[in-house]
Amino acid sequence: MTRLGAILLLALPMAAMASAPDTSPRPQTRLDTPAPAVQAIRPNPRPQSEQMAAMARAGSLPVTGPDASARPGLRPPEVVEEALFKRRKLRKGAVCGDLDIQGEEAGPVPGRISGCGIDGAVRVTSVSGVRLSQPALINCPTAKALNKWVRKGVQPAFRKRVVELRVAAHYACRPRNNQSGAKISEHGRGNAIDISGFVLKSGEIVTVLNDWGRRAMKKAHRTACGPFSTVLGPNSDRFHKDHFHLDTARHRGGPYCR
């Protein structure tokens, strides 16, 4: 190789380096290009059938199909009609403003002697679904007390098996205990009712005279004190050995229960 060829060979790389760019071959980021937005990743909604299955597992709901509703089904028309009929019947026979007290309005009852009589009497035939052995002529406060006692005292005492109250006495214009010269009885004011026993669903008749020793009978007697202000039974005196006397007369010292 001649001297001139060697010089040219050495000069080629230097020329290549002189012509190389000063910047990196990587592409530059454009300043006017917005950065891509970060989108939230949401789960896809589950099919309705899977939703119903989850609800069934959580709340023990029966699953009948993908289109089943969680709402209870409508009652048959005959069931609805029967319920409405019963309610209309109760409303028609209700007295004292309470559907649980069934009977009829009796109006004012004049007394044949001074101290007797009822301003607004009702003739009650049942309370809280429990019939009375005879219609009881009393006033509304006494009817409401009787209803409360049966619902909260008598039925729990007898485990909701009572279907009838044996009524021994209701309104009567007479002196206390039928004793001549005594004060007018609360029966003469419509404030009192006497109960001699209870008829159970089985047909059994439980009486105060024969079954006073039963726990249920004693509990029924005890729970009458509260709804009624006077409660007398076999432990009070000889006049009440066969029945409970219940009245709503007010006493200065509070309820009198024996």
ABEGO torsion letter per residue (X at the ends): XBAAAAAAAAAAAAAAAAABBABBABBBBBAABBBBBBBBBBBBBBBAAAAAAAAAAAAGBBBAEAABBABBBBBBAAAAAAAAAAAAAAAAABBGGBAABBEBBAEBBBBABBGBEBABBBBBABBGGBBBABBBBBBAAAAAAAAAAAAAAAAAAAGGABABBBBABBBBBBBBGGBBGBBBBAAAAGABBBBAEBBBAAGBBBBAAAAAABAAAAAAAAAABGABABBBBAAABAAAAABBBBBABBBAAEBBBX
